[in-house]
Every structure is written in C-alpha cells, then in structure tokens.
Amino acid sequence: MPGQYTNAIDLAVDARMNRQEVLRRKEPPWVVIVMLESVIRTEVGSKEITKAQLARVLELSQEPNINILVVPDGSQVFPAAGFTLFTLADEPEIGFVESAGGTGRVIELGSQVEELRRLWDLIGSSALTDSASRDLIREVMEGL
C-alpha cells in the first residue's frame, strides 16, 4: 500500500515540474498571479518549507513574463474560489474555477467568462504593485 502512495506522489511531482517547463520555453506565456495576503502568511508544513516556497515565489517574480501581485489584508475583495483566466491568441478567453479536491470546472460561456474577467479586474485593482508585493513577500519570509 505505501508504494502506491509513493508512486502517486512521484507522478504528481513530475506533472508539476513538467507544467513549470512551460515557463522556460523560448516564448513563454505571460503569467499574472494575484493572491491574497493571507496566502503568503499561511505556514505550510513548517517554517522552513514556507520560507522555501516564498523564496521560490520571489524568484519567479523576477522573470520578465511573470507578475505576482498580493492583495493586502483588509481589502474588500473576497473571491469565493480560486480561478484562472486563459487568454490565447486567436481564441476566445476561457476560465477555470477551482473546486475542493483538486478538481474544477472549465468556463467557456461568454457571459460567465466575462463575470470572471470583472472579478479579476476588481481583485487586481486592489492588489499591491509588483515591487510592493515582492517587498511584502520578502518581509513575511524574513519574519518566519
């Protein structure tokens, strides 16, 4: 039984690493990540693990195609769930709304995608700048 779990974990790690390869392509996608301050303040596993994760976020934020923004505590924006918007050349924008257990739902209907776009814009307008977001992440990391 433990071997099965180890196998599943190995497969999940491999899949995650393969997804990150997309960011290193010759022409990588532009990625904007907006997260709540509570996310960077949540200790995951241990202080050391959380520090390493925040250091990785800071490292990624230095890439020219990656913007990481933090919505400070106290902002009046509360998304009900995590979501992603995908904008591809010559294709209509689509969304993905996350659900419990690592599942989710693809959103293709224009009016629903537009709702996600408005929510994205609202959340983004409440976020700190790139530089201020990096400063906050660094401050939280150093406080661990």
MDTraj code that builds the backbone (N, CA, C; nanometers):
import mdtraj as md
import numpy as np

residues = "MET PRO GLY GLN TYR THR ASN ALA ILE ASP LEU ALA VAL ASP ALA ARG MET ASN ARG GLN GLU VAL LEU ARG ARG LYS GLU PRO PRO TRP VAL VAL ILE VAL MET LEU GLU SER VAL ILE ARG THR GLU VAL GLY SER LYS GLU ILE THR LYS ALA GLN LEU ALA ARG VAL LEU GLU LEU SER GLN GLU PRO ASN ILE ASN ILE LEU VAL VAL PRO ASP GLY SER GLN VAL PHE PRO ALA ALA GLY PHE THR LEU PHE THR LEU ALA ASP GLU PRO GLU ILE GLY PHE VAL GLU SER ALA GLY GLY THR GLY ARG VAL ILE GLU LEU GLY SER GLN VAL GLU GLU LEU ARG ARG LEU TRP ASP LEU ILE GLY SER SER ALA LEU THR ASP SER ALA SER ARG ASP LEU ILE ARG GLU VAL MET GLU GLY LEU".split()
xyz = np.array([
    [0.0803, -0.1205, 0.0000],
    [0.0000, 0.0000, 0.0000],
    [0.0852, 0.1278, 0.0000],
    [0.1880, 0.1413, 0.0881],
    [0.2687, 0.2631, 0.0865],
    [0.3346, 0.2889, -0.0483],
    [0.3729, 0.1849, -0.1199],
    [0.4347, 0.2017, -0.2506],
    [0.3418, 0.2697, -0.3499],
    [0.2111, 0.2395, -0.3379],
    [0.1132, 0.3028, -0.4264],
    [0.1068, 0.4529, -0.4014],
    [0.1098, 0.4915, -0.2733],
    [0.1049, 0.6338, -0.2400],
    [0.2311, 0.7047, -0.2878],
    [0.3455, 0.6405, -0.2705],
    [0.4716, 0.6980, -0.3163],
    [0.4675, 0.7190, -0.4669],
    [0.4148, 0.6204, -0.5384],
    [0.4008, 0.6311, -0.6834],
    [0.3125, 0.7493, -0.7217],
    [0.1999, 0.7655, -0.6539],
    [0.1073, 0.8753, -0.6831],
    [0.1732, 1.0099, -0.6558],
    [0.2482, 1.0178, -0.5472],
    [0.3181, 1.1425, -0.5133],
    [0.4235, 1.1733, -0.6191],
    [0.4992, 1.0718, -0.6591],
    [0.6010, 1.0911, -0.7632],
    [0.5379, 1.1401, -0.8935],
    [0.4244, 1.0826, -0.9308],
    [0.3555, 1.1246, -1.0529],
    [0.3081, 1.2694, -1.0424],
    [0.2564, 1.3071, -0.9259],
    [0.2090, 1.4446, -0.9063],
    [0.3247, 1.5435, -0.9144],
    [0.4381, 1.5090, -0.8535],
    [0.5556, 1.5971, -0.8584],
    [0.6061, 1.6094, -1.0022],
    [0.6127, 1.4978, -1.0741],
    [0.6557, 1.5013, -1.2148],
    [0.5641, 1.5905, -1.2983],
    [0.4339, 1.5775, -1.2764],
    [0.3379, 1.6590, -1.3520],
    [0.3587, 1.8066, -1.3223],
    [0.3801, 1.8415, -1.1960],
    [0.4010, 1.9816, -1.1584],
    [0.5292, 2.0347, -1.2218],
    [0.6351, 1.9570, -1.2192],
    [0.7619, 2.0014, -1.2772],
    [0.7482, 2.0200, -1.4288],
    [0.6751, 1.9303, -1.4936],
    [0.6534, 1.9437, -1.6377],
    [0.5744, 2.0700, -1.6699],
    [0.4758, 2.1046, -1.5856],
    [0.3997, 2.2281, -1.6072],
    [0.4908, 2.3493, -1.5969],
    [0.5877, 2.3449, -1.5056],
    [0.6774, 2.4588, -1.4886],
    [0.7704, 2.4768, -1.6081],
    [0.7940, 2.3710, -1.6842],
    [0.8783, 2.3810, -1.8039],
    [0.8206, 2.4803, -1.9042],
    [0.6893, 2.4948, -1.9066],
    [0.6237, 2.5892, -1.9977],
    [0.6786, 2.7296, -1.9753],
    [0.7111, 2.7624, -1.8508],
    [0.7609, 2.8958, -1.8177],
    [0.9017, 2.9205, -1.8696],
    [0.9719, 2.8138, -1.9094],
    [1.1093, 2.8277, -1.9563],
    [1.1216, 2.8151, -2.1088],
    [1.0089, 2.8063, -2.1761],
    [1.0125, 2.7957, -2.3226],
    [1.0759, 2.9197, -2.3841],
    [1.1136, 2.9077, -2.5106],
    [1.1722, 3.0208, -2.5825],
    [1.0752, 3.1392, -2.5838],
    [0.9482, 3.1119, -2.6047],
    [0.8446, 3.2147, -2.6000],
    [0.7438, 3.1752, -2.4922],
    [0.7756, 3.2035, -2.3665],
    [0.6882, 3.1602, -2.2571],
    [0.5617, 3.2453, -2.2495],
    [0.4586, 3.1919, -2.1869],
    [0.3367, 3.2701, -2.1701],
    [0.3582, 3.3813, -2.0676],
    [0.2766, 3.4833, -2.0766],
    [0.2759, 3.5884, -1.9751],
    [0.1832, 3.5400, -1.8655],
    [0.2302, 3.5380, -1.7428],
    [0.1539, 3.4862, -1.6299],
    [0.1398, 3.5956, -1.5253],
    [0.0156, 3.6207, -1.4846],
    [-0.0110, 3.7145, -1.3761],
    [-0.0808, 3.6358, -1.2667],
    [-0.0203, 3.6354, -1.1489],
    [-0.0763, 3.5643, -1.0346],
    [-0.1147, 3.6689, -0.9310],
    [-0.2393, 3.6634, -0.8879],
    [-0.2872, 3.7535, -0.7838],
    [-0.3304, 3.6659, -0.6675],
    [-0.2736, 3.6930, -0.5501],
    [-0.3086, 3.6125, -0.4329],
    [-0.3363, 3.7027, -0.3136],
    [-0.4179, 3.6513, -0.2232],
    [-0.4491, 3.7240, -0.1009],
    [-0.3301, 3.7188, -0.0061],
    [-0.3126, 3.8230, 0.0730],
    [-0.2028, 3.8271, 0.1701],
    [-0.2087, 3.7079, 0.2649],
    [-0.3288, 3.6642, 0.2993],
    [-0.3419, 3.5501, 0.3905],
    [-0.2735, 3.4257, 0.3343],
    [-0.2650, 3.4154, 0.2023],
    [-0.1988, 3.3005, 0.1395],
    [-0.0503, 3.2998, 0.1730],
    [0.0154, 3.4149, 0.1639],
    [0.1595, 3.4164, 0.1902],
    [0.1891, 3.4086, 0.3396],
    [0.0887, 3.4357, 0.4228],
    [0.1087, 3.4287, 0.5677],
    [0.0734, 3.2920, 0.6263],
    [0.0212, 3.2025, 0.5442],
    [-0.0178, 3.0702, 0.5912],
    [0.1029, 2.9776, 0.5902],
    [0.1369, 2.9261, 0.7072],
    [0.2502, 2.8336, 0.7175],
    [0.2067, 2.6970, 0.6658],
    [0.2823, 2.6435, 0.5724],
    [0.2513, 2.5148, 0.5117],
    [0.3633, 2.4170, 0.5449],
    [0.3305, 2.3132, 0.6198],
    [0.4304, 2.2118, 0.6544],
    [0.5184, 2.2524, 0.7701],
    [0.5997, 2.3534, 0.7507],
    [0.6892, 2.4043, 0.8548],
    [0.7358, 2.5428, 0.8121],
    [0.8016, 2.6116, 0.9035],
    [0.8562, 2.7438, 0.8699],
    [0.9572, 2.7328, 0.7553],
    [1.0385, 2.6282, 0.7584],
    [1.1407, 2.6105, 0.6551],
    [1.0774, 2.5871, 0.5177],
    [0.9742, 2.5038, 0.5139],
    [0.9058, 2.4769, 0.3870],
    [0.8404, 2.6044, 0.3351],
    [0.7738, 2.6767, 0.4247],
    [0.7072, 2.8009, 0.3844],
    [0.8085, 2.9026, 0.3343],
    [0.9219, 2.9152, 0.4032],
    [1.0279, 3.0069, 0.3577],
    [1.0760, 2.9692, 0.2181],
    [1.0977, 2.8404, 0.1961],
    [1.1446, 2.7940, 0.0650],
    [1.0408, 2.8240, -0.0433],
    [0.9140, 2.8058, -0.0108],
    [0.8087, 2.8349, -0.1083],
    [0.8041, 2.9842, -0.1406],
    [0.8132, 3.0676, -0.0382],
    [0.8110, 3.2122, -0.0612],
    [0.9350, 3.2574, -0.1384],
    [1.0490, 3.1952, -0.1101],
    [1.1711, 3.2274, -0.1856],
    [1.1520, 3.1927, -0.3331],
    [1.0871, 3.0813, -0.3596],
    [1.0605, 3.0415, -0.4989],
    [0.9657, 3.1409, -0.5663],
    [0.8647, 3.1861, -0.4931],
    [0.7721, 3.2859, -0.5475],
    [0.8484, 3.4135, -0.5823],
    [0.9369, 3.4570, -0.4926],
    [1.0180, 3.5765, -0.5203],
    [1.1064, 3.5562, -0.6428],
    [1.1646, 3.4383, -0.6536],
    [1.2499, 3.4068, -0.7689],
    [1.1690, 3.4142, -0.8987],
    [1.0510, 3.3542, -0.8987],
    [0.9659, 3.3573, -1.0177],
    [0.9231, 3.4993, -1.0526],
    [0.9016, 3.5809, -0.9503],
    [0.8542, 3.7180, -0.9743],
    [0.9586, 3.8039, -1.0458],
    [1.0821, 3.7579, -1.0515],
    [1.1879, 3.8309, -1.1214],
    [1.1889, 3.8020, -1.2718],
    [1.1171, 3.6990, -1.3123],
    [1.1122, 3.6639, -1.4548],
    [1.0326, 3.7702, -1.5303],
    [1.0752, 3.8052, -1.6512],
    [1.0074, 3.9125, -1.7248],
    [0.8637, 3.8793, -1.7656],
    [0.8297, 3.7523, -1.7701],
    [0.6958, 3.7117, -1.8132],
    [0.6035, 3.6750, -1.6970],
    [0.6481, 3.6995, -1.5735],
    [0.5681, 3.6609, -1.4570],
    [0.5490, 3.7806, -1.3652],
    [0.4235, 3.8111, -1.3364],
    [0.3894, 3.9148, -1.2394],
    [0.3171, 3.8481, -1.1235],
    [0.3639, 3.8731, -1.0027],
    [0.2987, 3.8195, -0.8837],
    [0.2551, 3.9373, -0.7987],
    [0.1248, 3.9456, -0.7760],
    [0.0664, 4.0569, -0.7027],
    [-0.0049, 4.0051, -0.5786],
    [0.0022, 4.0820, -0.4706],
    [-0.0613, 4.0438, -0.3447],
    [-0.1708, 4.1445, -0.3120],
    [-0.2886, 4.0926, -0.2793],
    [-0.3987, 4.1763, -0.2325],
    [-0.3855, 4.1837, -0.0809],
    [-0.3618, 4.3037, -0.0262],
    [-0.3368, 4.3149, 0.1174],
    [-0.4595, 4.2817, 0.2021],
    [-0.4319, 4.2323, 0.3231],
    [-0.5396, 4.2089, 0.4188],
    [-0.6184, 4.3376, 0.4364],
    [-0.7476, 4.3251, 0.4566],
    [-0.8318, 4.4424, 0.4750],
    [-0.8971, 4.4899, 0.3470],
    [-0.8548, 4.4361, 0.2329],
    [-0.9190, 4.4725, 0.1063],
    [-1.0602, 4.4153, 0.1042],
    [-1.1464, 4.4805, 0.0333],
    [-1.2868, 4.4391, 0.0287],
    [-1.3164, 4.3427, -0.0860],
    [-1.2198, 4.2610, -0.1215],
    [-1.2358, 4.1664, -0.2313],
    [-1.2267, 4.0258, -0.1744],
    [-1.3310, 3.9467, -0.1971],
    [-1.3339, 3.8124, -0.1419],
    [-1.3813, 3.7134, -0.2478],
    [-1.2910, 3.6615, -0.3308],
    [-1.3347, 3.5628, -0.4300],
    [-1.3830, 3.4366, -0.3593],
    [-1.4897, 3.3778, -0.4092],
    [-1.5461, 3.2582, -0.3470],
    [-1.4568, 3.1364, -0.3680],
    [-1.3785, 3.1373, -0.4748],
    [-1.2906, 3.0241, -0.5054],
    [-1.1768, 3.0744, -0.5928],
    [-1.0702, 2.9952, -0.5986],
    [-0.9614, 3.0296, -0.6883],
    [-1.0062, 3.0103, -0.8323],
    [-0.9557, 3.0927, -0.9204],
    [-0.9905, 3.0769, -1.0609],
    [-0.8754, 3.1238, -1.1486],
    [-0.8798, 3.0796, -1.2727],
    [-0.7777, 3.1129, -1.3707],
    [-0.8469, 3.1576, -1.4987],
    [-0.7927, 3.2606, -1.5608],
    [-0.8385, 3.3024, -1.6933],
    [-0.7273, 3.2720, -1.7926],
    [-0.7640, 3.2128, -1.9042],
    [-0.6684, 3.1799, -2.0094],
    [-0.7007, 3.2643, -2.1320],
    [-0.6042, 3.3411, -2.1753],
    [-0.6203, 3.4217, -2.2955],
    [-0.5184, 3.3729, -2.3972],
    [-0.5671, 3.3194, -2.5067],
    [-0.4812, 3.2642, -2.6108],
    [-0.5015, 3.3435, -2.7391],
    [-0.3970, 3.3551, -2.8177],
    [-0.4073, 3.4261, -2.9457],
    [-0.5125, 3.3591, -3.0336],
    [-0.5979, 3.4388, -3.0922],
    [-0.6984, 3.3910, -3.1877],
    [-0.7980, 3.2911, -3.1289],
    [-0.8127, 3.2899, -2.9977],
    [-0.9086, 3.2005, -2.9324],
    [-0.9885, 3.2816, -2.8311],
    [-1.1134, 3.2434, -2.8061],
    [-1.1881, 3.3146, -2.7022],
    [-1.1296, 3.2842, -2.5642],
    [-1.1381, 3.3813, -2.4761],
    [-1.0891, 3.3632, -2.3394],
    [-1.1752, 3.2576, -2.2703],
    [-1.1115, 3.1731, -2.1892],
    [-1.1853, 3.0741, -2.1104],
    [-1.1409, 3.0845, -1.9658],
    [-1.2222, 3.0298, -1.8775],
    [-1.1906, 3.0321, -1.7356],
    [-1.1880, 2.8922, -1.6782],
    [-1.1307, 2.8821, -1.5613],
    [-1.1291, 2.7575, -1.4859],
    [-1.1508, 2.7948, -1.3405],
    [-1.2555, 2.7400, -1.2795],
    [-1.2864, 2.7671, -1.1394],
    [-1.2518, 2.6429, -1.0593],
    [-1.1673, 2.6616, -0.9579],
    [-1.1197, 2.5503, -0.8768],
    [-1.2271, 2.5037, -0.7794],
    [-1.2233, 2.3738, -0.7499],
    [-1.3126, 2.3130, -0.6521],
    [-1.2300, 2.2332, -0.5529],
    [-1.2947, 2.1887, -0.4481],
    [-1.2267, 2.1077, -0.3472],
    [-1.1752, 1.9788, -0.4096],
    [-1.0669, 1.9286, -0.3557],
    [-1.0131, 1.8014, -0.4013],
    [-0.9328, 1.8097, -0.5293],
    [-0.8939, 1.9304, -0.5684],
    [-0.8104, 1.9449, -0.6867],
    [-0.8858, 1.9364, -0.8181],
    [-1.0181, 1.9417, -0.8114],
    [-1.0964, 1.9392, -0.9340],
    [-1.1428, 2.0806, -0.9658],
    [-1.2160, 2.0947, -1.0719],
    [-1.2666, 2.2261, -1.1074],
    [-1.3570, 2.2181, -1.2277],
    [-1.3914, 2.3355, -1.2783],
    [-1.4858, 2.3435, -1.3890],
    [-1.4346, 2.4431, -1.4916],
    [-1.4350, 2.4020, -1.6169],
    [-1.3967, 2.4901, -1.7269],
    [-1.5164, 2.5788, -1.7598],
    [-1.4908, 2.7084, -1.7747],
    [-1.5951, 2.8057, -1.8067],
    [-1.5702, 2.8562, -1.9489],
    [-1.6637, 2.8291, -2.0378],
    [-1.6493, 2.8722, -2.1771],
    [-1.7578, 2.9694, -2.2205],
    [-1.8704, 2.9712, -2.1513],
    [-1.9810, 3.0593, -2.1867],
    [-1.9384, 3.2042, -2.1686],
    [-1.9521, 3.2827, -2.2741],
    [-1.9024, 3.4198, -2.2750],
    [-1.9442, 3.5036, -2.1557],
    [-2.0714, 3.4970, -2.1162],
    [-2.1186, 3.5795, -2.0043],
    [-2.0537, 3.5375, -1.8727],
    [-2.0303, 3.4080, -1.8554],
    [-1.9658, 3.3600, -1.7328],
    [-1.8180, 3.3962, -1.7312],
    [-1.7535, 3.3878, -1.8465],
    [-1.6129, 3.4284, -1.8561],
    [-1.6020, 3.5777, -1.8274],
    [-1.6966, 3.6552, -1.8770],
    [-1.6956, 3.8000, -1.8527],
    [-1.7115, 3.8308, -1.7034],
    [-1.7931, 3.7525, -1.6323],
    [-1.8051, 3.7698, -1.4865],
    [-1.6707, 3.7463, -1.4189],
    [-1.6010, 3.6406, -1.4605],
    [-1.4680, 3.6138, -1.4053],
    [-1.3719, 3.7269, -1.4391],
    [-1.3803, 3.7799, -1.5611],
    [-1.2930, 3.8906, -1.6023],
    [-1.3184, 4.0131, -1.5142],
    [-1.4452, 4.0452, -1.4859],
    [-1.4761, 4.1601, -1.3992],
    [-1.4221, 4.1368, -1.2582],
    [-1.4384, 4.0133, -1.2072],
    [-1.3859, 3.9814, -1.0744],
    [-1.2338, 3.9934, -1.0745],
    [-1.1691, 3.9429, -1.1793],
    [-1.0231, 3.9524, -1.1928],
    [-0.9790, 4.0984, -1.1889],
    [-1.0482, 4.1826, -1.2652],
    [-1.0133, 4.3248, -1.2696],
    [-1.0320, 4.3904, -1.1331],
    [-1.1396, 4.3551, -1.0629],
    [-1.1654, 4.4104, -0.9301],
    [-1.0565, 4.3682, -0.8317],
    [-1.0235, 4.2407, -0.8318],
    [-0.9189, 4.1908, -0.7418],
    [-0.7850, 4.2556, -0.7771],
    [-0.7531, 4.2595, -0.9054],
    [-0.6266, 4.3192, -0.9493],
    [-0.6138, 4.4650, -0.9105],
    [-0.7252, 4.5385, -0.9137],
    [-0.7196, 4.6806, -0.8779],
    [-0.6957, 4.7006, -0.7289],
    [-0.7194, 4.5968, -0.6489],
    [-0.6950, 4.6040, -0.5045],
    [-0.5551, 4.5570, -0.4667],
    [-0.4831, 4.5008, -0.5626],
    [-0.3517, 4.4417, -0.5344],
    [-0.2431, 4.5481, -0.5238],
    [-0.1393, 4.5122, -0.4502],
    [-0.0194, 4.5954, -0.4433],
    [0.0530, 4.5902, -0.5780],
    [0.1431, 4.6833, -0.6013],
    [0.2253, 4.6797, -0.7225],
    [0.3195, 4.5594, -0.7174],
    [0.3834, 4.5297, -0.8301],
    [0.4834, 4.4215, -0.8340],
    [0.5869, 4.4399, -0.7235],
    [0.6430, 4.5577, -0.7188],
    [0.7508, 4.5870, -0.6246],
    [0.7028, 4.5770, -0.4798],
    [0.5883, 4.6364, -0.4504],
    [0.5350, 4.6320, -0.3139],
    [0.4959, 4.4893, -0.2757],
    [0.4477, 4.4120, -0.3720],
    [0.4137, 4.2717, -0.3455],
    [0.5390, 4.1927, -0.3102],
    [0.6470, 4.2137, -0.3867],
    [0.7737, 4.1452, -0.3559],
    [0.8241, 4.1851, -0.2177],
    [0.8140, 4.3138, -0.1849],
    [0.8584, 4.3607, -0.0526],
    [0.7800, 4.2917, 0.0582],
    [0.6488, 4.2796, 0.0409],
    [0.5662, 4.2152, 0.1431],
    [0.6005, 4.0672, 0.1548],
    [0.6165, 3.9997, 0.0427],
    [0.6529, 3.8572, 0.0458],
    [0.7867, 3.8400, 0.1172],
    [0.8825, 3.9250, 0.0852],
    [1.0146, 3.9186, 0.1495],
    [1.0024, 3.9422, 0.3007],
    [0.9211, 4.0407, 0.3396],
    [0.9012, 4.0718, 0.4815],
    [0.8405, 3.9528, 0.5558],
    [0.7397, 3.8902, 0.4962],
    [0.6769, 3.7732, 0.5584],
    [0.7779, 3.6596, 0.5684],
    [0.8536, 3.6365, 0.4622],
    [0.9533, 3.5292, 0.4596],
    [1.0586, 3.5505, 0.5680],
    [1.1062, 3.6731, 0.5806],
    [1.2098, 3.7024, 0.6800],
    [1.1567, 3.6938, 0.8225],
    [1.0252, 3.7089, 0.8392],
    [0.9648, 3.7003, 0.9716],
    [0.9394, 3.5582, 1.0188],
    [0.9622, 3.4618, 0.9321],
    [0.9389, 3.3215, 0.9708],
    [1.0542, 3.2657, 1.0518],
])
top = md.Topology()
chain = top.add_chain()
for i, resn in enumerate(residues, 1):
    res = top.add_residue(resn, chain, resSeq=i)
    for name in ("N", "CA", "C"):
        top.add_atom(name, md.element.get_by_symbol(name[0]), res)
traj = md.Trajectory(xyz[None], top)
